[in-house]
Amino acid sequence: LNYCWYQPAGPFYFVMNFPLYATWDLTGVDTATWRLLDIWYHGRLFMSNNVNDAVEQFVAAWDSNDNNIQTAWTLPPDFDTFYGSSDRRDWLKATPPPPMEHLAPPQQFEAQGARFSIGSNNKISYMGWDFQVRWNSNAGPQLYNVNFHGESIAYEISLQEAAALYSGTLPDGAHSRWMDSWWGMADSLTPPSTPYDCPLHSQFLPLAYFWGGYRTEYPQGACVFERTTNQPLRRHYDWNYHYTTGTVNTELVVRTFIAVYNYDYMFDFVFDIQGRLKIVSQTGAYIQGGTPWPSNAKYGVHWSPMTQGQSHSHVFNWKIDMDVLNHADNSWEVKEFVGAEVASEVDQQAGRATVVGGFDVRTTYVERESSPLAHMTPTPYAPKTYAVVQEGTEGLNGANTPRGYHVHLQGAVVDPRMTIPQGRTWFKEALSVTEYKHDEQYSAFYTDGLKLDETPDFDFSSFSQDNASIRRKDLVLWATLGKVHWPRLEDMPQTDYGTTVEVVLEPWNFGWNRANGASHSTYVVDPDGEEGHKTSYVPPVAPVCAPKYERMFNVPEEYHYDYDDYDDVDGDAQAQAKQPTPAFGKKTTQRRARRTR
C-alpha cells in the first residue's frame, strides 16, 4: 500500500499538511491494475468500490458542503508571513534591537596563513594528519587512508544511511520511514557559502559523483578550515609551585552539507592536534508537519490550531574500516568495570581486614562476530570501554601495552524494541564489529528505500551469520547514532542544528606520550622562574591585522557530464572505472527532475 498526503503550495509547505490522505494499491508493474482505495479528509473516510468512487464521493461532499466540509479546516491567515516564513518577524522589527547588535560579531582568521595543505586527489595534510576526502554516489561524505604521524588509523570512514523515522496515528506520521540514501544524498550536495556556512578563511574542495547516468562536479563542494576551540586542550595550575601548564587546542574541520527535501544535514570531520578524530552529524532546517487530530495530538506540539510539529527521530549509520598500524592484525578490546569490594594489599599484609568499595576491570579480546561484546546496544549506564588495538609484540608501545584507538559514541539512542524495516538490524545496534569482507561494502543502498518491507540489497542481518573471527583480523565498525526530536515552538519555521551526534576515535596507548607534547601550542607560565615571569613554549602570536577574504555568497557553479554508455547498475565501482576528465564530457547546465516523497 502507498499513502499520499498533501501540502499547500509555497516555499514553506513542509511544516503544513492538509488533513487529506489517499491510500493506493500499486501492486505490480501494470498501471492499469493500480487502484485508489480510499480518501480520508478531516475525520471522514471515503472508500472506493471502483477506481473513481472515492474521488466522486469526496467531490460530491465538497460541492454540497456536506457537514460544513469546506470550512472544517483552513490555513492560518498568516501562514506565509509568520508560520512558514524565514524573514525577520514584524513584531521583532518593531522591537528595539539589543544594544550593539548592529556591530559585526567576532571572527577568526589565519594570522600567518593556512597551517594545512590540500594536494591532488583531495589529499589534506594537517599537524601530522594525512587523509583523502571523497564524495560517494550512494550516501555522500567519505574519508580514505587516514594516517596520523605516518601511521595508519583507518582505511575508510563513510556515511551509509541517514534515516528519519516519524510517529503518529495519521499516515504522514505512521508511515514515514525515510531512507535518505534512496532520495539521493550524493545528488543533494549543497556547496557551502562563507561567512554563513563556513568561516571566511575557509578553503574549498572540489567534489564529484555519478548519479542518474552522468557525472556532476562541484568545484567548491566542501569547505576546510582550522579553528581554535577557545578552551585549552589540557591545563593545570599547581598550588605548590605556582605555575600553569597547558596546551592551546586547535582543530581542522572538513564540512559538507546535504539538503534532503526538507532537512539540511551538516557533516563535520574534525581532527585535533592530539590525534583525536570526531565524525559529527547534525540536522537542521524544516521538520515534517502533521495534523493536530485528537488521536494524533500527543505525537507533536501544536504550532497553530491547524498544524503541529510531528515527533520523530534521526538515525545515522557510519562504516569505519579501522586499519590501526597493521590492518590484518587488529582486535576488538572491551574493558568492563564491574562493581566489587576491593581489599588493599597493604592492609592484607598488615593483617587488617579493611575493604573498600571499587570495581574489577575485566579485559576481553573478542573472538567472534556473534559475541554479545561485538554488538553494542544502548543502555542507561554501560561501564565499558571499546578500542581497536593491535595485538602482538610489534603492536606494543614503550610501556608494553597494545597500541590502538578508542571508540566512543555520543548520541546512541536507538531503541532495540522499535519496529524496523526488514534486514536493517543496524537500527537496533549502536555498534557492530565484523571482519572485513569484499561482499559487505555497504550496510544500506539507495535502492533499499523503495522496498522497506522486503529484504534489502545489502542485508545487514546476514553480516554476522558466518560468525567469522574478529581476533587479529581486518575489522570494520558499523556505528549507528541518532537523536529524538520532540518539536518545540522554537522549531517554527526552521529548527537549528543544536544537539550533535558523534563518533569519536582517539588514541588508546597509541604513542609513548601525548602527540601534542612537542607542539608550539604547549605553554608553561612560571611567575617564580629565574626571569621573574618565565613563559616557555609560548604559541606564536602574529600581529593582529585581519586579512581580506573573498565572500562566497552565491552557490558555485555545478557541472554535469552525460555519457550514453554509462550504466548505473554497478554503482561506484563502475563509475570510478569510467570516470573521464571534464574535457571528454558534454557540459550541461540543467538540473535533473527531483523526486518527490
N, C-alpha and C positions, 0 to 999 in steps of 0.2 A: 504494500500500500504506500502511496505517496500523499503527503499532506502539504497543502498550499495555504499561505496566508498573505494578506495584502496590506500595503502601507501607502500613505499619501505621497504624492509626488513632491519633490523638493530636495534640497541638499542635506536635510537633517532627518530623513524619513526613517532612519534606523531605530530611533527611540519611540516611534509611534506606530502601533499596529492597529489596523481596523479590527473590530471583533467579527471578522469574516474569514471563515475557513472552509476549504474544499478538500474532500478525500477522493483520490483517484485510484483505480486499479489499473496499473500499467504493466500487467503480466505479459511477457512475450515481446517479440520484436515487430509484430504486425499491429500497426497503429489502429487498424480498423476494429480490433478487439478491445481496445482500451475503453474504460468506462468511468464516468463520473458517478460516484456512489452517493455522495450527499453534500449538502451545503449547510453550514452552521453559521447563524448570524445573531449575535446578542442573545443567546439562550434559546433560539428557535432552530430546530433541525428540519431540513427539507431533504427527504430521501428519494432517490431515483428508483423507478421501476424500469426505466429505459434510459437512453443516452441523455435526453433533454429534460426529463421530468423534473429533476431537482432545480434546474435553471428556470423552467416555466413556473414552478411553484413559487420560487423566490421573487421572480419578476412580477407575478400576479399580486403577491402580497405587498410588494413595494409600491406598485402602481395604485393599489387601492388604499395604501397607508393603513394596512390591517394592524390593529392594536398599536397604532402610532409608531410603526416600524421605522418611518423616515426620521423621526426625531428621537429615537431611542438612544442614539449615540451620535455625537457631533464632535468635530475637532475643537479644541480650545481656541477662542478667537485670537489669542496672542501666541499661537503655536510657532509661527515663523519668526517672530521678533523676540520671544522670550524662551520658550521651551526648547527650541531647536537651534537658535542662532548662537554662533560663537562670538558675535560682536559684543562690545562692551555694553552692559546694561544701561538703559536710560536712567534708572534710579542711581546708578553709580556715577553717571556723568553729572548728575545734579548734586552729588555729594562732594564736598571739598576733598581733594586728594590728600593723602598723608603728607606731612611735611617732608620736603626734599625728594618726593617720589619722582620728580622730573629729572633728577640727576642720574647720570649713567651709572649702572651697577659696577662693582669690581670685576675686573677681567684678568686672566692670567696671560702671560706671553713668554716667549723664549728669550731670556736675557742675552744669551750669546749664541743663538741659533739652535737648530734641532739637535737632539742628542740620540737620534735614531736614524737609520738609513733604510731606504726602500730600493731593492735591487730588481733584477729581472725575475719574471715569473712570480711577482708579488712576494718576494722574499724580504723579510723585515729582520733587522738586527737591532738589539737594544739591551744595553747593560748586561751582556752575557747571554741574552736570549737570541735564538735564531729560529724562524718558523716561516711557513708559507701560508698565504690566505687564498682560498678558492671559493667559488660560488657553485653549489651543487644544483643540478637541474631538477632534482626531486624535492629538496627541502631547504636549500639556501646555504647558510654560512658553514664554512669548514676551515679547519687548520690541519696542516700536514707537516711532518718532520719537525716536531717541536723539540728543541735542544736547549740546554742550559749549561753555559760554560763548556761547550763542546761535547756534552754527554746527553744521550738520548733520554727523553722523558715520555713522549707519546708519538705514535706514527700518525694517527688520525683522531680528530675531535670534530664531530659533525652532528648537526641537528637532524633528527629523524622525523619527528612529528610535533606539531602544535595542535592541540585539540581544545575545543570549548564545549563543555557539557552543561546544558541548561536543565532546569527543573520547573515543573508546574503542571497544572491539570488541563490546560489547553494545548493544542498541537504545537504552537510556537515554543513552548517550554518543554512539553513532554517528549517531543520527537526531535529536538535539536541536539544532534550529536555531530558537531562539525569536526571532520578530519581535514585540517587545513592544507596538508600536502596535496590533497585532491584539488583544492581550489587553485593551487599553483603558487606555492610560496616563493619559488625562484622567480616566477614571472611577475610577482608582486613586489619586487625590489623597488624601493623609492630612494633615490640618491639624497643624501643629507645636504643641508644648507648651513652656512655659517652667517652670523654667530648664533643662530637659533638652535640647530640640532647638534652642533659641534663648536668648539672654540674657534676663534678667528685664526689661531696659529696652526690649525689642522692641515695635514697633507691628505691627499686623496689617492685611493687605489682604483684602478680600472677593474671591473668585474664583468664577466661574460658567461652566458649559459645558452643551452639549446632547449627550446620549448615550442611545441606545435609545428615542428618541421623546419625551423630556421634558427639562426644564431642571433642573439641580442647582446649588445655590449653597452655598458655604461662607463664612460671614461672616468667618472667620479662616483663610483658605486659605494664606496666605504670611506670613512674618514679615520685618520690615525693621528693621535696626539698624545703628548706627555702632559701629565698634570701632577701637581702636588696635592697631597691629601689634607694638608693643613692640620695634621696631627703627627706626632713622632711615630716612627715605626717601633722604636723602643726608647725608654727613658728611665733614669733613676737618679734621685738625689740622695747622697749619703750623709746622714746626720752626724756621723762621727768625724769624717774627714772633709765635709763641707765642699763637695764637688758634685757637679751634674754631668752625666754622660748620656748619650743617646744617638739616634740616627734620624735624620730627616727623611721622610718617606715620599717617594715619587712612584708613579705608575705610568705605564704605556697602555693606551686604550685603542682597540680596533672596534669600530662601531658600525653597525648596519641597521637599516630599517626595512620592515616588510609590512605593507598595508594590505591586509587580507579583508576585503569588503569593509566591514565597519571597524575592525580593530587594527591598530598600528603596533606591531611588535618591535621592540628595540632590543638588540642583542649586542652585548659587550664582551670581548675577550680582554681581560685585564692582567697585565704582567707587572710584578713589582721586583725591586732590586734584591729581595730576599730569596727569590726563586719560587714565589707563590703565583699560581695561575688561577684566576676566577672566571668561570663561564656564567654570565649573568643574563637572565631572561626577564623582560618586563613587558607589561601590557598597558595600553592606553587607548584614547580616542573614544568612540561611541560604543555603548553596550546595546544589546538587543532588547528592545522594549517589549512589554506584554500588556495584556488586558486585565484590569482590576475586577474581574468577575468574582463573585463571592467565594467560590471554591478555590480560586487561583490567588486570592489576595495575600495569603500567608507566604507565598513564594516570592514576594518582592515588596518594594516600597512605593507607595503612591506618589507619583510626581505631579499628577493633576487628577481631577475627577475622571479623566478618560484614559489615562495611561499610567503604567508603573514600570519601574526598573526591575527586570527579571533576574532572580538569583541564578548563579552559575559558577562554574569552576574552570580554571585554565590548567592544562597539563602539557608539559614539555618532556619529550624523550630525547636523550642525547646518547650517541655512541662515542665511547672513549677507548680507543685501541692503545693501551698502555705498552710502551716499549722502554722500560726502565733499564738502562745500560744494555744488557743483552736480552733482546725481546723473547728469545726461546727459553729463558731461564727465570721467569717471573713466577712468584707465588702470591697467594691471597692470604695475608696475615690478619687475624682477628684477635684482638685483646679484649677479654671480658673481665669486668670488675665486679666481683661477687662479694656482697657484704659478709663479713666474718669477724670473729673475735681473734685478735692477733696478740700473742704474748711477746713481750720484749725479751730478747735473748740474754741481755744483761741481767734482767730480773730473774730469769730462769736459772742462770748460773749462780746468782746470789741467793737462791732459794726463796725468792719472793714470788707469790702467786698473783702477780699483777697482770691483769688482762685489760686491754684497751680495745675500743671499737675500731674497725678498719675494714679492709677488703682484701681479698685474694685477687691476684692477677693471673689469669689463665690465657696463655698464648697458644693459638691454634693456626697451623698452616693447612688450609682447607684442601682436601684431597680431590673431591669430585663435584661436578656441576650440580648434582641433585642435593648436595648437603644444605641443610637449612641455613648455615652460615654464609652460603653463596647467594642467598636471596634475602635481602633486607626488606622488611615491611615496617612501615612507620609504627612506632609505639610512643606513648606519652613520655616514657623515660627509658632510654636504651643505653645503659652504661657499657658501651663498646667503642673501640676504635678500629678503623679499617685502613689497610695500606697494601699497596703493591710493592713487594720487595724482591730483591734478587738474592736467592739463596746460593750457597757455595762459597768457597774461600775467595773467589775473585770478586764476589759481591760484598765483602766485608769492608767496613771503614777502619780508620785507625784505632777505634775503640772495640774492634772485633764484633761489631754489630751489623746485621744485614742493612744495606742501603736501600732506600725506597722512597715512595711518595705516598703521603697520607691522603685519603679521600674523605671529604666532608660534604654533606648535603644540607643546604639551608632552604627549607620550603617543601619538605616531603610530607604532603598532606593527603596522599592517595588513600582511600578507604578500601581495604580488601573486600568489604561486603558489597561494594557497589556493583551494579549490573553493567557489564562492559560489552562492546561488540565482540563477536566470536574471534578467537585466535589472537586477541590483543592482550595477552596476560601481562605485558609490561605495565599496563594501567594499575595493576594491583601490587607491584613490587617497586619499592623505592630504588633498589639497586639489584642487578643480577650480574653474575660473573660467569662468563663462558670462555671456552678455549676458542681461539681464532680459527674460523673455517671459511674456506673460499665461497661456499654457498650460503653464508649467513652475513651478507654485507649490509643488509637493511633490516630494521625491526618494523618499518612501515614503508608503504609506497603509495604514490599518488592515485593509483587505481583502486586502493582499498576503500576510499570514501564513497564509492558507488555501490558497494555491496557490504554494508555493515552487518547484515545477517548471514553472511557467507564466510567461508574460510578465506582469509586474505592471501594475496600472492606471497607475502612473507609472513608465515605463521610463527609468531614468536613463541607460542606454546611448545613448539617442537624443538627449539634450540637446545634444550637440556635433556631431551628424551634419551639421547645416546649415553648420557651420564659420563661424558668424557672427563679425563683427568685435568685438573687445573693446578697441579703442583709442578713447579718448574716448567711452565709452558708459556706460550704466547697468549696473553689474556686480553679479553675485551670486556669492558664495563658498559652496562646499559642502565643509565640513570634516568629516573622519572621524578620530576618535581612539579609542583603546582601550587595554586592558591585558590581559596574560595573567595568569591567576590559577592558580598552582600551589598547591593546598591544603596547609595545614600543620595540625599538631595544634592550634595556637592558633586555628584557624578553627572548632573544635568547641565549642559548637554554633553560634555565630554569628561571622561574620567582621567585623572592624572596617573602618571606611571607608578608612583607610590612604592608599595612593597615589591622587593625583588626576590627572585628565587635563584639560587646559585649552586653550582658545583665548584668546590674549592679543592685544588690539588696543591699540596705544599710539601716541602722537603721533610723526609722522615729518616733522620740519621743519614741524609744523603751526602753530607760533607763532614769533615772533621770539626769544622766550626761554622759559624753563620756566614752566609755568602756575602753579606754587606760589610764584613769586618774591615776590609781594606778600602772601603768607599770613602771618597772625599766628603760624603754626606754625614759621616760619623763625627761627633764632636765630644770634647771634654772641656768643661769650664771649671777651673780651679782657682778661686779667689785667693787661696793661701799659697799659691805657687811662688817660685823664686822671683817671677816678674811682677808680683803683687796681684796681677789678674791675668792668669795664664789661660789662653784658649788655644787648643791644638786641634788639628784635623777639621778646621772650620770649612764648611761648604763654600765654594767660591761664590762671591756676590758681585754681580756686574752693576755698572751704573744704571740707575733707573731711567731708562729712555725707551718708552714704548714704541715698537716699530709699527709701520703701517701695513695692514693686511688687506688683501682683496676680499670683499664680502661676496659670498656666493648666495645671492638671494633667489636666483632663478634655478629651476630644475635643469641640470645639464642635459645636453642632447643625447639621445639614445640612438643606436644604430641597429638595424635588423638586416640579416643576410638570409636570403632564401636559397634552398638547394632542392632541385627537383628529385634528386636521388636519395634524399635523406629519409631514413626510416626510423621512427622514434621508438620502435618496439623494444630495442635492446638497451634503451636508456643511456646512461652516461658513458659506458664503455665504448659503444659505437660512436657516440657523439665526439668523444675525445679522439678516436681514430680518424674521424673525418674533419676535424677542426681545421679549416683553412685560415689563411691570413685574410684580413678585410679586403685586400686588393682583388681577391678572386670572387668576392661576393657581390650581390646586387643590393645596393643601398636602397632601403625603403623607409618612409617616414610615417606610415600609417600604424596605428595601434590595432592589435587584434581585438576581435569582438570579445567582450567579457562574459564569463559565465555568470549565471545568477544562482543564488542559493534557493 
